[in-house]
Amino acid sequence: AALTINAVLNVVYPHMSGLGGDLMALIYDHSTEEITEMNGSGQAGENISLETFDGYDEIPERGPKSALTVPGAVGAWWELHQKYGKFAIF
């Protein structure tokens, strides 16, 4: 249900949730009574260095020249579904 809600938010609330973003999840497994987390932020770009940012002394935190990560939401959906998901037909 949580994955479905997250997917629907991409359609109905796209400026706050999107496929091109990250996913952080706190998971409670009722059967084992364990709490775990998932960091679904993507990896940083492999070829990024300070030389990429002409005229800057450091990599900016925000704006078009900031070092962004590869989107991780869809990969996190897949991992969550593989570990906790099930498919039921009613």
DRENPA-3360 file (N, C-alpha, C; in nm, 2 decimals, always signed):
BEGIN
1 = AALTINAV = +0.08/-0.12/+0.00/+0.00/+0.00/+0.00/+0.09/+0.13/+0.00 ~ +0.20/+0.12/+0.08/+0.28/+0.24/+0.08/+0.35/+0.27/-0.05 ~ +0.39/+0.17/-0.12/+0.45/+0.19/-0.26/+0.34/+0.25/-0.35 ~ +0.22/+0.20/-0.35/+0.11/+0.25/-0.43/+0.09/+0.40/-0.40 ~ +0.08/+0.43/-0.28/+0.06/+0.57/-0.24/+0.17/+0.66/-0.29 ~ +0.30/+0.61/-0.28/+0.41/+0.69/-0.33/+0.40/+0.71/-0.48 ~ +0.36/+0.60/-0.55/+0.35/+0.61/-0.69/+0.24/+0.71/-0.73 ~ +0.13/+0.71/-0.66/+0.02/+0.80/-0.69/+0.06/+0.94/-0.67;
9 = LNVVYPHM = +0.14/+0.97/-0.56/+0.18/+1.10/-0.53/+0.26/+1.16/-0.65 ~ +0.33/+1.08/-0.73/+0.40/+1.12/-0.84/+0.31/+1.19/-0.95 ~ +0.18/+1.14/-0.95/+0.09/+1.19/-1.04/+0.01/+1.31/-0.99 ~ -0.04/+1.30/-0.86/-0.13/+1.40/-0.81/-0.05/+1.51/-0.73 ~ +0.08/+1.49/-0.70/+0.15/+1.59/-0.63/+0.30/+1.59/-0.68 ~ +0.31/+1.61/-0.81/+0.44/+1.59/-0.87/+0.55/+1.69/-0.83 ~ +0.51/+1.81/-0.79/+0.62/+1.90/-0.75/+0.68/+1.87/-0.61 ~ +0.62/+1.78/-0.54/+0.68/+1.74/-0.41/+0.72/+1.59/-0.41;
17 = SGLGGDLM = +0.69/+1.52/-0.51/+0.73/+1.38/-0.52/+0.75/+1.34/-0.66 ~ +0.85/+1.27/-0.69/+0.87/+1.24/-0.83/+0.96/+1.12/-0.86 ~ +0.95/+1.07/-0.98/+1.04/+0.96/-1.01/+1.19/+1.00/-1.02 ~ +1.21/+1.12/-1.04/+1.35/+1.17/-1.04/+1.40/+1.21/-0.91 ~ +1.35/+1.16/-0.80/+1.39/+1.20/-0.67/+1.44/+1.08/-0.59 ~ +1.45/+1.10/-0.46/+1.50/+1.00/-0.37/+1.39/+0.95/-0.28 ~ +1.41/+0.84/-0.21/+1.31/+0.78/-0.12/+1.38/+0.74/+0.01 ~ +1.33/+0.79/+0.12/+1.37/+0.75/+0.25/+1.26/+0.68/+0.32;
25 = ALIYDHST = +1.28/+0.56/+0.37/+1.17/+0.48/+0.43/+1.21/+0.43/+0.57 ~ +1.11/+0.43/+0.66/+1.12/+0.37/+0.79/+1.02/+0.26/+0.79 ~ +1.07/+0.13/+0.81/+0.98/+0.01/+0.79/+0.97/-0.06/+0.92 ~ +0.84/-0.09/+0.95/+0.81/-0.18/+1.07/+0.76/-0.31/+1.01 ~ +0.83/-0.42/+1.04/+0.79/-0.55/+1.00/+0.71/-0.62/+1.12 ~ +0.58/-0.63/+1.10/+0.50/-0.68/+1.21/+0.53/-0.82/+1.25 ~ +0.57/-0.90/+1.15/+0.60/-1.05/+1.18/+0.72/-1.07/+1.26 ~ +0.82/-0.98/+1.25/+0.94/-0.99/+1.33/+0.96/-0.88/+1.43;
33 = EEITEMNG = +0.87/-0.79/+1.43/+0.87/-0.67/+1.52/+1.00/-0.59/+1.51 ~ +1.05/-0.59/+1.39/+1.18/-0.52/+1.37/+1.15/-0.39/+1.30 ~ +1.23/-0.29/+1.33/+1.22/-0.16/+1.26/+1.35/-0.14/+1.18 ~ +1.34/-0.11/+1.06/+1.46/-0.09/+0.98/+1.44/+0.03/+0.89 ~ +1.54/+0.07/+0.82/+1.53/+0.19/+0.73/+1.59/+0.16/+0.59 ~ +1.55/+0.24/+0.50/+1.61/+0.23/+0.37/+1.64/+0.37/+0.32 ~ +1.76/+0.38/+0.27/+1.81/+0.51/+0.22/+1.81/+0.49/+0.07 ~ +1.71/+0.55/+0.00/+1.69/+0.53/-0.14/+1.74/+0.65/-0.22;
41 = SGQAGENI = +1.85/+0.72/-0.16/+1.91/+0.82/-0.24/+2.01/+0.76/-0.34 ~ +2.02/+0.82/-0.45/+2.10/+0.76/-0.56/+2.25/+0.80/-0.53 ~ +2.33/+0.74/-0.61/+2.48/+0.76/-0.60/+2.51/+0.90/-0.67 ~ +2.62/+0.95/-0.62/+2.67/+1.08/-0.68/+2.73/+1.04/-0.82 ~ +2.73/+1.14/-0.91/+2.79/+1.12/-1.04/+2.93/+1.08/-1.04 ~ +2.97/+0.98/-1.12/+3.11/+0.92/-1.11/+3.22/+1.02/-1.16 ~ +3.19/+1.11/-1.25/+3.29/+1.19/-1.31/+3.29/+1.34/-1.26 ~ +3.22/+1.36/-1.15/+3.21/+1.50/-1.10/+3.34/+1.53/-1.02;
49 = SLETFDGY = +3.40/+1.65/-1.05/+3.51/+1.70/-0.97/+3.50/+1.85/-0.97 ~ +3.58/+1.91/-0.89/+3.58/+2.06/-0.88/+3.61/+2.13/-1.01 ~ +3.68/+2.06/-1.10/+3.71/+2.12/-1.23/+3.59/+2.13/-1.32 ~ +3.49/+2.05/-1.28/+3.36/+2.05/-1.36/+3.29/+2.19/-1.33 ~ +3.32/+2.25/-1.22/+3.25/+2.38/-1.18/+3.34/+2.50/-1.20 ~ +3.36/+2.54/-1.32/+3.45/+2.65/-1.36/+3.41/+2.77/-1.28 ~ +3.51/+2.84/-1.22/+3.49/+2.96/-1.14/+3.44/+2.95/-1.00 ~ +3.43/+2.83/-0.95/+3.39/+2.81/-0.81/+3.50/+2.75/-0.73;
57 = DEIPERGP = +3.51/+2.80/-0.60/+3.61/+2.75/-0.51/+3.56/+2.62/-0.45 ~ +3.43/+2.59/-0.45/+3.37/+2.47/-0.39/+3.25/+2.44/-0.47 ~ +3.20/+2.31/-0.46/+3.08/+2.27/-0.53/+2.96/+2.33/-0.46 ~ +2.88/+2.41/-0.54/+2.76/+2.47/-0.47/+2.66/+2.37/-0.42 ~ +2.60/+2.41/-0.31/+2.50/+2.32/-0.24/+2.37/+2.32/-0.31 ~ +2.33/+2.43/-0.38/+2.21/+2.45/-0.45/+2.22/+2.52/-0.58 ~ +2.12/+2.50/-0.67/+2.12/+2.57/-0.80/+2.17/+2.47/-0.91 ~ +2.17/+2.53/-1.03/+2.20/+2.44/-1.15/+2.34/+2.38/-1.15;
65 = KSALTVPG = +2.43/+2.44/-1.08/+2.57/+2.39/-1.07/+2.60/+2.30/-0.95 ~ +2.49/+2.27/-0.88/+2.51/+2.18/-0.76/+2.53/+2.04/-0.80 ~ +2.60/+1.96/-0.72/+2.63/+1.82/-0.75/+2.51/+1.74/-0.71 ~ +2.43/+1.69/-0.80/+2.31/+1.62/-0.77/+2.34/+1.47/-0.78 ~ +2.25/+1.39/-0.72/+2.26/+1.25/-0.72/+2.18/+1.19/-0.83 ~ +2.20/+1.07/-0.86/+2.12/+0.99/-0.96/+1.99/+0.96/-0.88 ~ +1.87/+0.97/-0.94/+1.75/+0.94/-0.87/+1.75/+0.80/-0.82 ~ +1.70/+0.78/-0.70/+1.70/+0.65/-0.64/+1.56/+0.60/-0.60;
73 = AVGAWWEL = +1.45/+0.67/-0.62/+1.32/+0.63/-0.58/+1.27/+0.50/-0.64 ~ +1.29/+0.49/-0.77/+1.24/+0.37/-0.84/+1.31/+0.24/-0.79 ~ +1.44/+0.26/-0.78/+1.52/+0.14/-0.73/+1.49/+0.11/-0.59 ~ +1.46/+0.20/-0.50/+1.41/+0.18/-0.37/+1.28/+0.11/-0.37 ~ +1.19/+0.15/-0.46/+1.06/+0.08/-0.47/+1.08/-0.07/-0.50 ~ +1.17/-0.09/-0.59/+1.19/-0.23/-0.63/+1.25/-0.31/-0.51 ~ +1.35/-0.26/-0.44/+1.40/-0.33/-0.32/+1.30/-0.35/-0.21 ~ +1.22/-0.25/-0.19/+1.11/-0.26/-0.09/+1.01/-0.37/-0.13;
81 = HQKYGKFA = +0.97/-0.37/-0.25/+0.88/-0.47/-0.30/+0.94/-0.61/-0.29 ~ +1.06/-0.63/-0.33/+1.12/-0.76/-0.33/+1.13/-0.81/-0.18 ~ +1.16/-0.72/-0.09/+1.17/-0.77/+0.05/+1.04/-0.78/+0.13 ~ +0.95/-0.68/+0.10/+0.83/-0.68/+0.19/+0.70/-0.69/+0.11 ~ +0.70/-0.68/-0.02/+0.58/-0.67/-0.10/+0.52/-0.81/-0.13 ~ +0.39/-0.80/-0.17/+0.32/-0.92/-0.21/+0.21/-0.87/-0.31 ~ +0.17/-0.96/-0.39/+0.06/-0.93/-0.48/-0.06/-1.01/-0.45 ~ -0.17/-0.94/-0.44/-0.29/-1.02/-0.40/-0.40/-0.97/-0.50;
89 = IF = -0.48/-1.07/-0.55/-0.59/-1.04/-0.63/-0.72/-1.07/-0.55 ~ -0.80/-0.97/-0.54/-0.93/-0.99/-0.46/-1.04/-1.03/-0.54;
% end
